[in-house]
Amino acid sequence: MATATVERMAKLWQIEKTVRGQSPDARVAARQQASAAIVPDLFDLWQQTLRRISGKSKLAEAIRYAVSRRAIFERFLTDGRIELDSNIVERAIRPQTITRKNSLFAGSDGGGRTWATIATLLQTAKMNNVDPFAWLALTLRRIANGWPSSEIDALMPWNHAA
């Protein structure tokens, strides 16, 4: 069952590889032409497997989880803005999560939280194409000069304006 699932998913990922970067309409057209036939086959495989295994097994639990979210999964077939999986996002946030995990060794709980917060903000600046040093220097200057706490959102990296 695992091999059959991976084989079907590999077909979907291959289709996604060919449409990545194209317009949402082009992606939907390709998905309707190729992926739309694979998805029902995948869910049929899971339903058939579910009937043959213990309902209390971890595999049955995982299959029920996937099957119960079928409508959510199938959205990528009709909305070209949606990715098949979350790999792109996971790769993008990996630096923050690794830094946050490394902050566990900061020497104290407070130091670790501070380190994780600052590192996440700096990485967020990078993700928003903002120079982290310039953003941090300007933000600290603004705070030191009495920036109102009610307008703290304006200091976030995605709102950065030199």
C-alpha positions in Angstrom: 0.0 0.0 0.0 2.8 2.4 0.9 4.6 1.7 -2.4 1.4 2.2 -4.4 0.7 5.5 -2.6 4.2 6.8 -3.3 3.9 5.8 -6.9 0.7 7.7 -7.4 2.0 10.7 -5.5 5.2 10.6 -7.6 3.0 11.0 -10.7 1.3 14.0 -9.1 4.6 15.6 -8.1 5.9 15.1 -11.6 2.9 16.9 -13.1 3.5 19.7 -10.5 7.1 20.0 -11.6 6.0 20.7 -15.2 3.5 23.4 -14.2 5.5 25.2 -11.4 5.9 28.9 -12.2 3.0 28.9 -14.8 -0.2 30.9 -14.4 -2.9 29.6 -12.2 -5.1 28.9 -15.2 -2.4 26.9 -16.9 -1.8 24.9 -13.8 -5.5 24.1 -13.4 -5.7 23.0 -17.0 -2.7 20.7 -16.7 -4.1 19.3 -13.4 -7.5 18.7 -14.9 -5.9 16.9 -17.8 -3.5 14.7 -15.8 -3.9 14.9 -12.1 -7.6 14.7 -11.9 -7.6 11.0 -12.8 -4.8 10.1 -10.3 -6.4 11.6 -7.2 -9.6 9.4 -7.2 -7.4 6.3 -7.8 -5.3 7.3 -4.8 -8.4 7.7 -2.6 -9.8 4.4 -3.9 -6.6 2.7 -2.9 -6.8 4.0 0.6 -10.5 3.1 0.9 -9.8 -0.5 -0.2 -6.8 -0.7 2.2 -8.9 0.6 5.0 -11.4 -2.4 4.6 -8.5 -4.9 4.9 -6.7 -3.7 7.9 -7.4 -3.3 11.6 -9.4 -0.2 12.3 -7.3 0.4 15.4 -3.9 0.4 13.6 -1.8 3.5 13.1 -2.1 2.9 9.3 -5.9 3.0 9.5 -5.7 6.1 11.6 -3.5 7.8 9.0 -5.8 6.7 6.1 -8.9 7.9 7.9 -7.2 11.3 8.5 -6.3 11.6 4.8 -9.7 10.4 3.5 -11.6 12.8 5.9 -9.7 15.7 4.3 -10.3 14.7 0.7 -12.2 17.9 -0.3 -9.4 20.0 1.1 -6.7 18.0 -0.7 -8.6 18.2 -4.0 -8.7 22.0 -4.0 -5.4 22.1 -5.9 -7.2 20.5 -8.9 -9.5 23.6 -9.3 -7.3 26.4 -7.9 -4.0 27.0 -9.6 -2.7 29.1 -6.8 -2.6 26.2 -4.4 0.4 24.0 -4.2 0.1 20.2 -4.0 2.1 20.1 -0.8 3.7 22.4 1.7 7.4 21.7 0.7 8.0 25.2 -0.6 6.9 26.8 2.7 8.7 24.2 4.8 12.0 25.0 3.0 11.4 28.7 3.4 10.9 28.5 7.2 13.6 25.9 7.9 16.2 28.5 8.8 14.0 30.1 11.4 13.0 26.7 12.9 16.6 25.6 13.1 17.7 28.8 14.7 14.8 28.6 17.1 15.8 25.1 18.0 19.4 26.1 18.5 18.3 28.8 20.9 17.4 26.1 23.4 21.1 26.1 24.3 21.3 29.9 25.1 22.0 29.4 28.7 18.6 30.4 30.2 15.0 30.2 29.2 14.7 34.0 28.9 17.9 34.2 26.8 16.7 31.4 24.6 13.3 33.1 24.0 15.0 36.4 23.2 17.5 34.7 20.8 14.7 32.9 19.1 12.6 36.0 18.7 15.4 38.1 17.3 16.6 35.4 15.0 13.1 34.9 13.7 12.6 38.6 13.0 16.0 38.8 11.2 15.1 35.8 9.1 11.7 37.3 8.4 13.5 40.4 7.2 15.5 38.3 4.8 12.4 36.6 3.5 10.9 40.0 2.8 14.0 41.1 0.8 14.9 43.6 3.6 18.5 44.0 4.8 18.3 42.6 8.3 21.0 45.0 9.7 19.4 48.1 8.2 15.9 47.1 9.3 17.1 46.3 12.9 19.1 49.5 13.2 16.2 51.6 12.0 13.7 49.8 14.2 15.8 50.1 17.3 16.3 53.9 16.6 12.6 54.3 16.2 11.9 52.5 19.4 14.5 54.5 21.3 13.0 57.7 19.9 9.6 56.8 21.4 7.8 54.9 18.7 4.2 54.4 19.9 3.5 50.8 21.0 0.1 51.1 19.3 1.9 51.2 16.0 4.3 48.4 16.5 3.0 46.5 13.4 4.5 49.3 11.2 7.9 48.2 12.4 7.6 44.7 11.2 10.0 43.7 8.3 7.1 43.3 5.8 6.2 46.9 6.5 9.8 48.2 6.3 10.3 51.6 4.7 13.6 53.3 5.1 
